Amino acid sequence: MVPGSLVAFTASCNRARLRRIRFHGLRRSTATLLLEQGVDLMVIKEILGHAHIAITADVYAHVRPCLQRDAIERVSGALGESPQL
């Protein structure tokens, strides 16, 4: 088995008795979790190996509404107000 290969990944998941997940699904989940944790989009772009930040932003646009709500709530909290969503 070649370290880092898809075969090695699948074998590792099987040994750990993890449910079957496509490698691409793991990649998308990781990027989504990083965004939700406030990791800069440029850092995520580098981790994923995208050529342009626009690719990363377009692919993970579905996360933005959640992050926007969180940002509004934080600003409202800082101002001592209830968020008006």
N, C-alpha and C positions, 0 to 999 in steps of 0.2 A: 504494500500500500504506500502510495506517495503522500507524505505529510502535506496537509493543506488541500488535498484533493476532495472532490465531492464524495468519493467513495469513503475516504477517511472520516469525513463529516458524518455521513450516514451510519457508519460503523460505530462511531463515538456515541451518537444518539441512541442507537440500539443497545449498546452496553450500559448506558445510563438509564435505560428503560423509559426514555422520553417518547412522547407521542410523535408520530411522523409529521415532519414539517418540511416544506420545500426550502431549499437554501435561500431562494429569493425572498420568501416570506420572512425568514429570519432577518435578512438584510433590511427589509422594509420596516419590520417591527423595531429593530435597533434604531433606525433613523427617526422613527416616530417618537420613541421613548426619549431619545436625545433632545429632540425639539421640545417636547413637553417638559423636560428638565431645564430648559433655558439655554442649552448649548447653542452657541453662535452658528448660524447657517453656513458660514464659510468653513468652520471646523468640520461640520457634517459633510459638506461638499468634498473636502479633502479625504475624509475617512472613506466615503463611498467611491472616490475616484472619478467623480463627474468632471468633465472638462470645463463646464461653465456653471456658475452659481444659479443661473436661470433654470437650468435643468433640475437642480435640487429643489428650488423654490416651486417650480411647476408640479413636480411629482408629489411633493408633500404639502400642497396647498390645502388639502383637506384638514390639516392640523391647525391651520391659522385661525378659524373661528373660535376654537377652544382657547387658543393663546390670547386672542383679542379680548375675550370675555374676562380672562384672568387679569390681563393688563388693566382693563377698566375697573375691575374690582379692587385692584391694588391702589390705583390712583384715587378712587373714591374713598378707600380706607385711610389713605394718607391725608385726605382732606376732611376726614371725619364725617363723611356722608354715606348714605346708602346708595349702592349702584342703581342706576335707572336703565335696566336692560329691556 
